[in-house]
């Protein structure tokens, strides 16, 4: 299992060769506050890296959810739709947003690893 991070504070976790799991980081959910609504992408839709794939709304603000890699959405977290607070209580686990079939693994390889993401957070 390999987890990478974006400078937009999404994480992506490659569990197998079928799909990668995407969510928001602890930093992102902290900055947003209590998540009250998520707009998840449609299964079967393809996105390019950096495109807006969804929206996260909280009591403080709304934030776009950007695609960390190019690929096709193969599953969304329906539990998150019903209970958006999962993004706060377990953002790196049960609060995942969607799964994507990665079309270009070089994009994944170019993302930050854990130590590089920690450096980014310290620079904020």
JOSUL-V424409 format. One record per residue. N is the residue number from 1. RES is the residue in three letters. OMEGA is omega in whole degrees, -180 to 180 (* if undefined). D_CENTER is the distance of its C-alpha to the mean C-alpha in Angstrom with 1 decimal. Layout:
n:N res:RES omega:OMEGA d_center:D_CENTER
n:N res:RES omega:OMEGA d_center:D_CENTER
This chain:
n:1 res:UNK omega:-180 d_center:15.8
n:2 res:UNK omega:178 d_center:14.1
n:3 res:UNK omega:176 d_center:11.0
n:4 res:UNK omega:-175 d_center:10.3
n:5 res:UNK omega:175 d_center:8.7
n:6 res:UNK omega:176 d_center:8.9
n:7 res:UNK omega:172 d_center:11.4
n:8 res:UNK omega:175 d_center:9.2
n:9 res:UNK omega:166 d_center:7.6
n:10 res:UNK omega:172 d_center:4.1
n:11 res:UNK omega:177 d_center:5.0
n:12 res:UNK omega:-174 d_center:6.1
n:13 res:UNK omega:176 d_center:9.2
n:14 res:UNK omega:179 d_center:12.2
n:15 res:UNK omega:-180 d_center:14.3
n:16 res:UNK omega:-177 d_center:16.8
n:17 res:UNK omega:-178 d_center:17.9
n:18 res:UNK omega:-175 d_center:17.0
n:19 res:UNK omega:175 d_center:13.2
n:20 res:UNK omega:-179 d_center:10.0
n:21 res:UNK omega:-178 d_center:7.5
n:22 res:UNK omega:176 d_center:3.7
n:23 res:UNK omega:177 d_center:2.7
n:24 res:UNK omega:-176 d_center:4.4
n:25 res:UNK omega:175 d_center:7.4
n:26 res:UNK omega:179 d_center:10.9
n:27 res:UNK omega:-179 d_center:12.1
n:28 res:UNK omega:-178 d_center:9.9
n:29 res:UNK omega:176 d_center:11.0
n:30 res:UNK omega:-179 d_center:14.3
n:31 res:UNK omega:-179 d_center:14.7
n:32 res:UNK omega:-173 d_center:13.9
n:33 res:UNK omega:-175 d_center:16.2
n:34 res:UNK omega:179 d_center:16.6
n:35 res:UNK omega:-178 d_center:14.1
n:36 res:UNK omega:-178 d_center:16.4
n:37 res:UNK omega:172 d_center:14.8
n:38 res:UNK omega:174 d_center:11.7
n:39 res:UNK omega:-175 d_center:12.3
n:40 res:UNK omega:-180 d_center:10.6
n:41 res:UNK omega:-180 d_center:11.5
n:42 res:UNK omega:176 d_center:14.7
n:43 res:UNK omega:-179 d_center:15.1
n:44 res:UNK omega:-180 d_center:17.1
n:45 res:UNK omega:178 d_center:15.9
n:46 res:UNK omega:180 d_center:15.2
n:47 res:UNK omega:170 d_center:13.4
n:48 res:UNK omega:177 d_center:14.2
n:49 res:UNK omega:178 d_center:12.1
n:50 res:UNK omega:178 d_center:11.6
n:51 res:UNK omega:178 d_center:12.3
n:52 res:UNK omega:-177 d_center:11.0
n:53 res:UNK omega:-179 d_center:9.4
n:54 res:UNK omega:-179 d_center:9.5
n:55 res:UNK omega:175 d_center:10.6
n:56 res:UNK omega:178 d_center:10.4
n:57 res:UNK omega:178 d_center:14.0
n:58 res:UNK omega:178 d_center:15.7
n:59 res:UNK omega:-179 d_center:19.3
n:60 res:UNK omega:-171 d_center:19.0
n:61 res:UNK omega:172 d_center:17.1
n:62 res:UNK omega:-179 d_center:14.8
n:63 res:UNK omega:176 d_center:11.8
n:64 res:UNK omega:175 d_center:10.3
n:65 res:UNK omega:-176 d_center:6.7
n:66 res:UNK omega:176 d_center:7.4
n:67 res:UNK omega:179 d_center:7.4
n:68 res:UNK omega:180 d_center:7.4
n:69 res:UNK omega:174 d_center:10.3
n:70 res:UNK omega:177 d_center:12.9
n:71 res:UNK omega:-178 d_center:13.3
n:72 res:UNK omega:177 d_center:14.0
n:73 res:UNK omega:-179 d_center:12.1
n:74 res:UNK omega:179 d_center:14.0
n:75 res:UNK omega:172 d_center:12.9
n:76 res:UNK omega:-178 d_center:11.1
n:77 res:UNK omega:-179 d_center:11.3
n:78 res:UNK omega:178 d_center:14.6
n:79 res:UNK omega:179 d_center:15.2
n:80 res:UNK omega:177 d_center:12.5
n:81 res:UNK omega:-179 d_center:14.3
n:82 res:UNK omega:-179 d_center:17.5
n:83 res:UNK omega:-177 d_center:16.5
n:84 res:UNK omega:180 d_center:13.7
n:85 res:UNK omega:175 d_center:15.0
n:86 res:UNK omega:178 d_center:13.1
n:87 res:UNK omega:177 d_center:10.1
n:88 res:UNK omega:-173 d_center:12.9
n:89 res:UNK omega:-178 d_center:15.0
n:90 res:UNK omega:-173 d_center:12.6
n:91 res:UNK omega:-179 d_center:9.0
n:92 res:UNK omega:-179 d_center:9.0
n:93 res:UNK omega:-177 d_center:11.0
n:94 res:UNK omega:-180 d_center:12.1
n:95 res:UNK omega:177 d_center:9.5
n:96 res:UNK omega:-175 d_center:6.8
n:97 res:UNK omega:-178 d_center:6.0
n:98 res:UNK omega:175 d_center:7.3
n:99 res:UNK omega:-176 d_center:9.1
n:100 res:UNK omega:172 d_center:10.3
n:101 res:UNK omega:-175 d_center:13.6
n:102 res:UNK omega:-178 d_center:13.4
n:103 res:UNK omega:-179 d_center:16.5
n:104 res:UNK omega:-177 d_center:17.0
n:105 res:UNK omega:177 d_center:16.5
n:106 res:UNK omega:176 d_center:17.9
n:107 res:UNK omega:177 d_center:14.8
n:108 res:UNK omega:-178 d_center:12.9
n:109 res:UNK omega:-178 d_center:16.0
n:110 res:UNK omega:180 d_center:15.9
n:111 res:UNK omega:-178 d_center:12.7
n:112 res:UNK omega:170 d_center:13.5
n:113 res:UNK omega:-177 d_center:14.5
n:114 res:UNK omega:-180 d_center:14.7
n:115 res:UNK omega:178 d_center:18.0
n:116 res:UNK omega:178 d_center:17.2
n:117 res:UNK omega:177 d_center:14.1
n:118 res:UNK omega:177 d_center:16.7
n:119 res:UNK omega:178 d_center:19.1
n:120 res:UNK omega:180 d_center:16.9
n:121 res:UNK omega:180 d_center:16.6
n:122 res:UNK omega:-180 d_center:20.4
n:123 res:UNK omega:-178 d_center:21.1
n:124 res:UNK omega:* d_center:19.6
